[in-house]
Amino acid sequence: MERKLLHNSPISCFADEIDSSVDKQIALLKELGISWIEFRSGDGKGVADYTAKEAQALREKLDGAGIRISALGSPIGKIDITQDFEPHFKTFQAMAELTEIYGTDKIRMFSFFMPEGADVSAYRDEVMKRMSRLVDYAASKNLVLLHENEKDIYGDLAPRCLDLMKEFYGSSFRCTFDFANFVQCGQDTLEAYEMLEPYISYVHIKDALFENGSVVPAGEGDGQVAEILGRLEKKGFDGFLSLEPHLADFAGLKNLEKSAASRGRTDGEEAFCTAYRALQKILY
């Protein structure tokens, strides 16, 4: 069946939401026909903690299954802006050195947690100083940093994401657009899209409700997922669509998937399948 939207955009995913075991991740991805992952963790270890030897073993296992890494789902920039940056920067450097082994030039990252209740503008200079070091290092290694809008960081709302893009956008710094995270911050996603459209290089597929911030299958929340994917289609977007279900605690999962138990799937596996079917419903 041919897609009606985004024919040239590969589907990737956070496979650690299936299971912590890489073997179990691979098994379900092969069943579903997904051949890319945004690698965040596996076998009990986060991507930033992998050694070169472990990265090589992972790459060989994925290659054997016909699966490639679209980006590293790193935790870079996901520390408090008041924390010491130097150890974090060293972690980033070490992970950047392994990208060739992983077979990707893309690293997902964030723009630092803000102190609760603080005037965010007071921390702008420090954010920009740190981001500048990260982007410069990425450029020296021919890597692409993909900034994700995340709750409670500097770039949580569209205007501050735009601020970052105006400062750093280029071959080494681009925008990952996450529908659910914007909704959970009270940000209208269409307004966000219109601000950030020239900078979007990568898309995270998950949806949420304004009412309580709950994550729901794509198209069932307030993220305007289908509308925005349609707009991306019109502009010729061909970047990755990366499935990030976050549905393991979705209250309606058991009701939606009455046959889950009979198929013998775990909650993580069934939540992932539900999220994938929701995306397919939009794309096909």
Secondary structure, 3 states (H helix, E strand, C coil): CCCCCCCCCCEEECHHHCCCCHHHHHHHHHHHCCCEEEECEECCEEHHHCCHHHHHHHHHHHHHHCCEEEEECCCCCCCECCCCHHHHHHHHHHHHCCHHHHCCCEEEECCCECCCCCCHHHHHHHHHHHHHHHHHHHHHCCCEEEEECCCCEHHHCHHHHHHHHHHHCECCEEEEEEHHHHHHCCCCHHHHHHHHHHHEEEEEECEECCCCCCEECCCCCCCCHHHHHHHHHHCCCCCCEEECCCCCCCCCHHHHCCCHHHHCCCHHHHHHHHHHHHHHHHHC
